[in-house]
């Protein structure tokens, strides 16, 4: 409760081996762990839930996360 999407991403990645995951994996983990705290409204221009778009934006723009060197489809946290 009261967690930001960034904090949710950090929490789920911290529990994953290698602290990495694809966008789809991260979304599934966030959804299963924080379902009741997510914004389920659909974006006006897309058929995407607001929370999923927020997670995508954070993964690509927040300096706490970057694409994995080993697999560009995976995101990892920067220590």
C-alpha positions as CSV (number, residue, x, y, z in Angstrom):
1,X,0.0,0.0,0.0
2,X,1.3,3.5,-0.9
3,X,4.0,2.1,-3.1
4,X,4.9,3.8,-6.4
5,X,5.2,1.8,-9.6
6,X,8.9,2.3,-9.4
7,X,9.0,0.8,-5.9
8,X,6.9,-2.1,-7.1
9,X,9.3,-2.8,-10.0
10,X,12.3,-2.7,-7.6
11,X,10.6,-5.1,-5.3
12,X,9.7,-7.7,-8.0
13,X,13.1,-7.5,-9.6
14,X,14.9,-7.8,-6.3
15,X,13.2,-11.2,-5.9
16,X,14.1,-12.4,-9.3
17,X,17.3,-14.4,-10.1
18,X,19.9,-12.0,-11.5
19,X,17.5,-9.1,-10.6
20,X,16.4,-9.1,-14.3
21,X,13.2,-9.7,-16.2
22,X,11.5,-8.9,-19.5
23,X,8.8,-6.2,-19.7
24,X,6.1,-9.0,-19.8
25,X,7.6,-10.9,-16.9
26,X,7.9,-7.7,-14.8
27,X,4.2,-6.8,-15.6
28,X,3.0,-10.3,-14.6
29,X,4.9,-10.0,-11.3
30,X,3.7,-6.5,-10.5
31,X,0.1,-7.6,-11.4
32,X,0.2,-10.7,-9.2
33,X,1.8,-8.9,-6.2
34,X,0.0,-5.5,-6.3
35,X,-3.2,-6.1,-8.3
36,X,-5.4,-4.0,-5.9
37,X,-3.0,-1.0,-6.1
38,X,-2.8,-0.7,-9.9
39,X,-4.7,1.8,-12.1
40,X,-6.8,-0.4,-14.3
41,X,-8.2,2.4,-16.4
42,X,-7.5,2.2,-20.2
43,X,-5.4,4.9,-21.8
44,X,-7.6,7.0,-24.1
45,X,-5.4,6.5,-27.2
46,X,-4.7,2.8,-26.6
47,X,-6.1,-0.4,-25.3
48,X,-3.4,-0.5,-22.6
49,X,-4.0,-0.1,-18.9
50,X,-2.5,3.0,-17.4
51,X,-0.4,1.0,-14.9
52,X,1.3,-1.0,-17.7
53,X,2.1,2.1,-19.6
54,X,3.6,3.6,-16.4
55,X,5.8,0.5,-15.8
56,X,7.0,0.7,-19.5
57,X,7.9,4.3,-19.2
58,X,9.7,3.8,-15.9
59,X,11.8,0.9,-17.2
60,X,12.9,2.9,-20.3
61,X,13.4,6.3,-18.6
62,X,14.2,5.9,-15.0
63,X,18.0,5.8,-14.2
64,X,17.4,3.0,-11.7
65,X,16.8,0.6,-14.5
66,X,18.6,-0.4,-17.7
67,X,18.6,-3.1,-20.4
68,X,20.6,-6.1,-19.5
69,X,24.0,-6.5,-21.2
70,X,23.4,-10.2,-21.6
71,X,19.9,-9.9,-23.0
72,X,18.5,-6.6,-24.5
73,X,14.9,-7.9,-24.0
74,X,15.5,-7.9,-20.2
75,X,15.7,-5.0,-17.8
76,X,17.8,-4.9,-14.7
77,X,18.3,-2.6,-11.7
78,X,21.4,-0.5,-11.4
79,X,23.0,-1.0,-8.0
